[in-house]
Amino acid sequence: MKFSIVIPAKNEEQGLAQFLPRLRELYPQVPIIVVDDGSTDGTCAVCEEVGVQVLRQPYSKGNGAAIKAGALAAKGEYIVFMDGDGQHNPEDIELLLAKLDEGYDLVVGSRSGRSSQASIARWSANAFYNRLASWMVNRRIDDLTSGFRAVNRRKFLGFLYLLPNGFSYPTTSTMAFFRAGYSVGFVPIEVSQRLGNSHINVLRDGVRFFLIIFKIGTLYSPLKVYFPVSVLMAGLGVLNYLGGTLSSGSWRFTNMSTLLVLAGMVVFLIGLLSEQLTNLQYKDVDHEEQGGD
């Protein structure tokens, strides 16, 4: 048993009914685990009809919480994660597994161009996250937020404590693997129109995605984010000082200049402390084995 398939699902009756039978036909011997995140529709009935394992959450805990429950129940060397909305093609699993066989620890199915189910706002946000994360790790990241991925199970289990219960588990796990020095690869895939209603709220999740930007920095290299901010603030303080000096002819720091320079120093020290805490967070990562069987 080389791998298990884990599918988080909340009210995804339509999507599961569309692709689960095909998935079971392709992989009749592979454990398929659907984590029902407090669904109120026929999600469980569809799973039982197809004959896949269902883990039922008594109430909705979030996509990330479902991923963690499924990962703990999975067996085998690898885990393949898929969304339950029917947008991922089961035939593409072989592409991810082939990439893993090349020596990668995490392989992400990278959505080609602007996917059909993404609004302009979501597509733009994802493009921005990809650029930011690429800058952080000094390597091109094609798709930071894709939920279609295959991963070394033991190494993934070692990062469960980092994963949030919400929708940002793909971002967190990808950056954690980069930070630990593991190999991360990307495979181009095509996605279909999602079936059913999206669980993402533009206003609420827009704020949450904005916070993910800072989480990316703190997961990988906090000082790389804090240092430019500290230099900017201190630089503004110096410019304010020079401007005031030229206009008044008096060589002294104003309250604003002092405040900006001190704020820059404080931000730098916070970044330095965060960098040390991040190093401690990854100090126990074992590059030979993670987790148990």
C-alpha positions as CSV (number, residue, x, y, z in Angstrom):
1,M,0.0,0.0,0.0
2,K,2.0,2.9,-1.3
3,F,-0.4,5.8,-0.6
4,S,-3.8,6.9,0.8
5,I,-6.2,9.5,-0.6
6,V,-7.6,12.1,1.8
7,I,-10.6,14.3,0.8
8,P,-12.0,17.0,3.1
9,A,-15.6,17.6,2.4
10,K,-18.3,19.9,3.7
11,N,-21.6,19.7,1.8
12,E,-19.9,18.4,-1.3
13,E,-22.5,15.9,-2.4
14,Q,-22.5,17.0,-6.0
15,G,-18.7,17.0,-6.4
16,L,-18.2,13.6,-4.7
17,A,-21.0,12.0,-6.7
18,Q,-19.3,13.1,-9.9
19,F,-15.7,11.9,-9.3
20,L,-15.7,9.4,-6.4
21,P,-16.9,6.4,-8.5
22,R,-14.2,7.2,-11.1
23,L,-11.6,7.5,-8.3
24,R,-12.6,4.2,-6.7
25,E,-12.5,2.5,-10.2
26,L,-8.9,3.8,-10.8
27,Y,-7.7,2.8,-7.3
28,P,-9.8,-0.1,-6.0
29,Q,-7.2,-1.2,-3.5
30,V,-6.1,2.3,-2.2
31,P,-7.6,3.6,1.0
32,I,-9.8,6.6,0.2
33,I,-10.7,8.7,3.3
34,V,-13.4,11.3,3.1
35,V,-13.5,13.6,6.1
36,D,-17.0,14.9,6.5
37,D,-16.7,18.3,8.1
38,G,-20.2,18.6,9.6
39,S,-22.1,18.2,6.3
40,T,-25.8,18.7,6.2
41,D,-26.4,17.3,2.7
42,G,-26.0,13.8,1.3
43,T,-22.2,13.8,1.5
44,C,-22.0,10.7,3.7
45,A,-24.6,8.8,1.7
46,V,-22.6,9.3,-1.5
47,C,-19.4,8.0,0.2
48,E,-21.2,5.0,1.6
49,E,-22.7,4.2,-1.7
50,V,-19.3,4.2,-3.4
51,G,-17.7,2.3,-0.5
52,V,-15.0,4.7,0.8
53,Q,-14.1,5.3,4.4
54,V,-15.8,8.2,6.0
55,L,-14.6,10.1,9.1
56,R,-17.4,12.2,10.5
57,Q,-16.8,15.4,12.4
58,P,-19.7,16.1,14.8
59,Y,-19.6,19.8,13.7
60,S,-17.7,21.9,11.2
61,K,-14.1,22.5,12.4
62,G,-12.7,23.8,9.2
63,N,-10.8,22.5,6.1
64,G,-7.5,22.3,7.9
65,A,-8.9,20.3,10.8
66,A,-10.4,17.8,8.3
67,I,-7.0,17.5,6.6
68,K,-5.3,16.8,9.9
69,A,-7.9,14.1,10.9
70,G,-7.5,12.5,7.5
71,A,-3.7,12.5,7.6
72,L,-3.7,10.8,11.0
73,A,-6.0,8.1,9.7
74,A,-4.0,7.6,6.4
75,K,-1.6,4.7,5.8
76,G,1.2,4.1,3.4
77,E,4.3,6.1,2.4
78,Y,2.4,9.0,0.8
79,I,-0.8,10.9,1.1
80,V,-2.7,12.4,-1.8
81,F,-5.0,15.3,-0.9
82,M,-7.9,16.3,-3.1
83,D,-10.7,18.8,-2.8
84,G,-14.2,17.4,-2.6
85,D,-15.8,19.8,-5.1
86,G,-15.0,17.8,-8.2
87,Q,-12.5,20.2,-9.8
88,H,-9.6,17.8,-9.6
89,N,-9.1,15.1,-12.2
90,P,-8.4,11.7,-10.5
91,E,-6.2,10.7,-13.5
92,D,-3.7,13.5,-12.5
93,I,-2.8,11.6,-9.3
94,E,-0.3,9.6,-11.3
95,L,1.5,12.8,-12.3
96,L,2.0,13.7,-8.7
97,L,3.1,10.2,-7.7
98,A,5.6,10.1,-10.6
99,K,7.1,13.4,-9.3
100,L,7.4,12.0,-5.8
101,D,9.3,9.1,-7.2
102,E,11.9,11.5,-8.5
103,G,12.8,12.3,-4.9
104,Y,10.4,15.1,-4.0
105,D,8.9,15.2,-0.5
106,L,5.9,17.4,-1.5
107,V,4.4,17.8,-5.0
108,V,1.6,20.4,-5.7
109,G,-0.8,20.3,-8.6
110,S,-0.3,23.7,-10.1
111,R,-3.4,25.2,-11.7
112,S,-2.6,26.4,-15.2
113,G,-3.4,30.1,-15.8
114,R,-6.6,31.5,-14.3
115,S,-8.8,28.6,-13.4
116,S,-12.4,28.7,-14.4
117,Q,-13.9,28.7,-10.9
118,A,-11.8,31.6,-9.6
119,S,-13.0,35.2,-9.6
120,I,-10.7,38.0,-10.6
121,A,-10.1,38.9,-7.0
122,R,-9.2,35.3,-5.9
123,W,-7.0,34.8,-9.0
124,S,-5.2,38.1,-8.3
125,A,-4.7,37.3,-4.6
126,N,-3.3,33.8,-5.5
127,A,-0.9,35.4,-8.0
128,F,0.3,37.8,-5.3
129,Y,0.8,35.0,-2.8
130,N,2.8,33.1,-5.3
131,R,5.1,36.0,-6.0
132,L,5.6,36.8,-2.3
133,A,6.3,33.2,-1.4
134,S,8.7,32.9,-4.4
135,W,10.6,35.9,-3.1
136,M,10.7,34.4,0.4
137,V,12.2,31.1,-0.7
138,N,14.3,32.3,-3.7
139,R,12.5,29.7,-5.9
140,R,9.6,30.0,-8.2
141,I,6.3,28.8,-6.6
142,D,3.7,28.1,-9.3
143,D,0.7,27.6,-7.0
144,L,0.9,28.2,-3.2
145,T,-2.8,27.5,-2.4
146,S,-3.7,24.5,-4.5
147,G,-5.5,21.8,-2.4
148,F,-4.4,19.0,-4.8
149,R,-1.1,17.7,-3.6
150,A,0.9,14.5,-2.7
151,V,3.2,14.4,0.2
152,N,5.5,12.1,2.2
153,R,3.2,11.1,5.0
154,R,5.8,10.9,7.8
155,K,7.2,14.3,7.1
156,F,3.7,15.8,6.8
157,L,2.7,14.4,10.2
158,G,5.7,16.2,11.7
159,F,4.1,19.6,10.7
160,L,0.5,18.9,11.9
161,Y,0.9,21.2,14.9
162,L,1.6,24.1,12.5
163,L,-1.4,23.7,10.4
164,P,-4.5,25.9,11.0
165,N,-8.0,24.6,11.1
166,G,-9.1,26.9,8.3
167,F,-8.4,27.1,4.6
168,S,-4.8,28.1,4.7
169,Y,-3.3,24.7,5.3
170,P,-1.8,24.5,1.7
171,T,0.1,27.7,2.3
172,T,1.3,26.7,5.7
173,S,2.4,23.2,4.7
174,T,4.2,24.4,1.6
175,M,6.2,27.0,3.4
176,A,7.0,24.6,6.3
177,F,8.4,22.1,3.8
178,F,10.6,24.8,2.2
179,R,11.7,26.0,5.6
180,A,12.7,22.5,6.7
181,G,14.9,22.0,3.6
182,Y,12.6,19.4,2.0
183,S,12.2,19.1,-1.7
184,V,9.0,20.7,-3.1
185,G,7.9,20.3,-6.7
186,F,5.0,21.5,-8.9
187,V,3.1,19.6,-11.7
188,P,0.8,21.6,-14.1
189,I,-2.8,20.4,-13.9
190,E,-6.1,21.5,-15.4
191,V,-9.1,22.0,-13.1
192,S,-12.8,21.8,-13.8
193,Q,-15.6,24.1,-12.6
194,R,-16.4,23.4,-9.0
195,L,-19.8,21.7,-8.3
196,G,-21.9,23.2,-5.5
197,N,-21.4,26.4,-3.6
198,S,-18.0,27.7,-2.5
199,H,-17.4,28.0,1.2
200,I,-15.1,31.0,0.9
201,N,-16.6,34.4,1.9
202,V,-14.9,37.3,0.0
203,L,-15.0,39.8,2.9
204,R,-14.2,37.5,5.8
205,D,-11.6,35.4,3.9
206,G,-10.2,38.4,2.2
207,V,-9.0,39.7,5.7
208,R,-7.8,36.2,6.5
209,F,-5.8,35.9,3.3
210,F,-4.2,39.2,4.0
211,L,-3.0,37.8,7.4
212,I,-1.6,34.8,5.5
213,I,0.9,37.2,3.9
214,F,2.4,37.8,7.3
215,K,2.2,34.1,8.2
216,I,4.2,33.2,5.2
217,G,7.0,35.5,6.4
218,T,6.9,34.2,10.0
219,L,6.9,30.6,8.8
220,Y,9.9,30.9,6.5
221,S,12.2,33.9,7.4
222,P,10.6,36.6,9.6
223,L,13.7,38.9,9.3
224,K,13.3,39.0,5.5
225,V,10.0,40.7,6.1
226,Y,10.7,42.8,9.1
227,F,14.1,44.1,8.0
228,P,12.9,46.1,5.0
229,V,10.0,47.5,7.1
230,S,12.5,48.6,9.8
231,V,14.8,50.2,7.2
232,L,11.8,52.0,5.7
233,M,10.6,53.4,9.0
234,A,14.1,54.5,10.2
235,G,14.8,56.0,6.7
236,L,11.6,58.0,6.9
237,G,12.7,59.2,10.3
238,V,16.1,60.4,8.9
239,L,14.4,62.1,6.0
240,N,12.1,63.8,8.3
241,Y,15.0,65.0,10.4
242,L,16.9,66.3,7.3
243,G,13.8,68.0,6.0
244,G,13.2,69.7,9.3
245,T,16.8,70.7,9.5
246,L,16.9,72.3,6.1
247,S,13.6,74.2,6.7
248,S,14.4,75.5,10.2
249,G,18.2,75.5,10.2
250,S,18.2,73.8,13.6
251,W,20.1,70.5,13.9
252,R,17.9,68.6,16.2
253,F,15.6,65.6,16.1
254,T,11.9,66.3,16.1
255,N,9.4,64.1,18.0
256,M,8.3,62.6,14.7
257,S,11.9,61.8,13.6
258,T,12.7,60.2,16.9
259,L,9.5,58.2,16.9
260,L,10.1,56.8,13.4
261,V,13.8,55.9,14.0
262,L,12.9,54.1,17.3
263,A,10.0,52.4,15.6
264,G,12.3,51.1,13.0
265,M,14.7,49.8,15.6
266,V,11.8,48.1,17.5
267,V,10.6,46.4,14.3
268,F,14.1,45.1,13.5
269,L,14.4,43.7,17.0
270,I,11.0,42.0,16.8
271,G,12.1,40.5,13.4
272,L,15.4,39.3,15.0
273,L,13.5,37.7,17.9
274,S,11.0,36.1,15.5
275,E,13.9,34.7,13.4
276,Q,15.3,32.9,16.5
277,L,11.9,31.6,17.5
278,T,11.4,30.2,14.0
279,N,14.8,28.4,14.2
280,L,13.7,26.8,17.4
281,Q,10.4,25.8,15.9
282,Y,12.3,23.7,13.3
283,K,15.2,22.5,15.4
284,D,13.6,19.1,16.1
285,V,12.8,18.3,12.4
286,D,14.2,14.8,11.7
287,H,15.2,14.6,8.0
288,E,15.3,10.8,8.2
289,E,11.9,9.9,9.8
290,Q,8.9,11.9,10.8
291,G,6.0,10.6,12.8
292,G,5.1,6.9,13.2
293,D,3.4,4.2,11.2
